[in-house]
């Protein structure tokens, strides 16, 4: 086997350095692309969160309106008009429930 001359060794070193630089550059481009992609995903998730919070607020208002005593009395009047026998409950028929709020 022959020995490798100095020109070949220098060329191989230069080739290895260029390859290393290209590799580092490609890893940098890949990581920046990944960061941009994840940033878009985070932005989309933030938009979804805002939309869902707005929907939750709207549904909470709707639920509160439906559960108000006025609304319940209207429903009771409608049911009475359809022949249902609705009377004021006795004390042992009334059960109180605690209102549980939705955690965020």
C-alpha positions as CSV (number, residue, x, y, z in Angstrom):
1,X,0.0,0.0,0.0
2,X,1.2,3.4,-0.8
3,X,1.1,6.4,1.4
4,X,-1.2,9.3,0.8
5,X,0.5,12.5,-0.3
6,X,0.1,15.8,1.4
7,X,-2.1,17.3,-1.4
8,X,-4.6,14.5,-1.0
9,X,-4.6,14.9,2.8
10,X,-5.2,18.6,2.5
11,X,-8.0,18.1,-0.1
12,X,-9.6,15.5,2.2
13,X,-9.4,17.9,5.2
14,X,-11.0,20.7,3.1
15,X,-13.7,18.3,1.9
16,X,-14.4,17.2,5.5
17,X,-14.6,20.9,6.7
18,X,-16.9,21.8,3.8
19,X,-19.1,18.8,4.6
20,X,-19.2,19.7,8.3
21,X,-20.2,23.3,7.4
22,X,-22.9,22.1,5.1
23,X,-24.2,19.6,7.7
24,X,-24.3,22.4,10.4
25,X,-26.1,24.7,7.9
26,X,-28.7,22.0,7.1
27,X,-29.3,21.3,10.8
28,X,-29.7,25.0,11.4
29,X,-32.2,25.4,8.5
30,X,-34.2,22.3,9.7
31,X,-34.3,23.6,13.3
32,X,-35.5,27.1,12.2
33,X,-38.2,25.5,10.0
34,X,-39.3,23.4,12.9
35,X,-39.5,26.5,15.1
36,X,-41.6,28.4,12.6
37,X,-43.9,25.4,12.1
38,X,-44.4,25.1,15.9
39,X,-45.0,28.8,16.2
40,X,-47.9,28.5,13.7
41,X,-49.3,25.6,15.6
42,X,-49.1,27.6,18.8
43,X,-50.9,30.5,17.1
44,X,-53.7,28.2,15.9
45,X,-54.1,26.7,19.4
46,X,-54.3,30.2,20.9
47,X,-57.0,31.1,18.4
48,X,-58.9,28.0,19.3
49,X,-58.6,28.8,23.0
50,X,-60.0,32.3,22.5
51,X,-62.9,30.9,20.4
52,X,-63.7,28.2,23.0
53,X,-63.5,30.7,25.9
54,X,-66.0,32.9,24.0
55,X,-68.2,29.9,23.4
56,X,-68.0,29.0,27.0
57,X,-69.0,32.5,28.1
58,X,-71.9,32.4,25.6
59,X,-73.1,29.0,26.8
60,X,-72.8,30.1,30.5
61,X,-75.0,33.1,29.8
62,X,-77.5,30.9,28.0
63,X,-77.5,28.3,30.8
64,X,-78.0,31.0,33.4
65,X,-80.9,32.4,31.4
66,X,-82.5,29.0,31.1
67,X,-82.0,28.2,34.8
68,X,-83.4,31.5,36.0
69,X,-86.6,31.4,38.1
70,X,-88.4,33.3,35.4
71,X,-87.5,30.8,32.7
72,X,-88.4,27.9,34.9
73,X,-91.7,29.4,35.7
74,X,-92.5,29.9,32.0
75,X,-91.7,26.2,31.4
76,X,-93.9,25.2,34.3
77,X,-96.7,27.3,32.9
78,X,-96.3,25.7,29.5
79,X,-96.4,22.2,31.1
80,X,-99.5,23.1,33.1
81,X,-101.2,24.3,29.9
82,X,-100.5,20.8,28.4
83,X,-102.3,19.0,31.2
84,X,-99.4,18.2,33.5
85,X,-100.2,18.3,37.2
86,X,-97.7,20.7,38.7
87,X,-98.0,21.7,42.3
88,X,-95.7,23.5,44.8
89,X,-93.5,20.9,46.4
90,X,-93.6,20.1,50.1
91,X,-90.6,20.7,52.2
92,X,-89.4,17.1,52.1
93,X,-89.5,17.1,48.3
94,X,-87.1,19.9,47.9
95,X,-83.4,19.1,47.6
96,X,-80.7,21.8,47.3
97,X,-77.7,21.4,45.1
98,X,-74.5,23.3,45.2
99,X,-73.6,25.2,42.1
100,X,-70.3,23.9,40.8
101,X,-68.4,26.3,38.6
102,X,-66.3,25.1,35.6
103,X,-62.5,25.2,36.3
104,X,-60.3,26.7,33.6
